[in-house]
Amino acid sequence: MKFRRMLTAGVVALGALATGAPIAQASPVGPCADLRSFTFDFRTGGDDLRGNTEVIPFFVSTTGDIELQHIWGPFANNSTNPRTVGLNNPNWTVSSCAGQGVKFRVVSHNDPFQSDDNWNMDAVTMYGYSGTGGYSYLLSVPNAFHRFTGSDQWWTRLG
């Protein structure tokens, strides 16, 4: 009885913590399909992404994190920036039903006299496409609100 009460209290506390974070909506669209490319719509806030900075996207799946082709700036302040990328190897695919989310790493390639780039990502939507061209995976985080800096280069969202 004492164990059951402790377990129930733990579940209630865990539920309270889980509701504080913005929810990502991620799911396959339709039946499972082999994904070959991804389109990202990034919403940039008040601090832009320089042209010499790259965003390294990863498709988080049940089989591990799959690094996608890299995305380069620039992204202007307060703008939406679509980018389409494929898997690093054009012969690879990943099942839409294995999708769990997305991960980004931002890397600055500073010119002389530049410090690390800071970038405000306010929202992101990811569409995964099969070889037939229809999108078969969707992840939407309308309230991403993350500031990438030289000391905070990673962001992950599971749906």
Secondary structure, DSSP 4 states (H G I P E B T S, - for coil): -HHHHHHHHHHHHHHHHHHTSPPPEEEE-SS--EEEEEEEEEEE-SS-B-TTEEEEEEEEETTEEEEBPPEE--B-TTEEEEEEEEBSSTT--EEGGGEEEEEEEEEE-PPTT-----EEEEEEEEEEEETTS-EEEEEEETT--EEEBTTB-EEEEE-
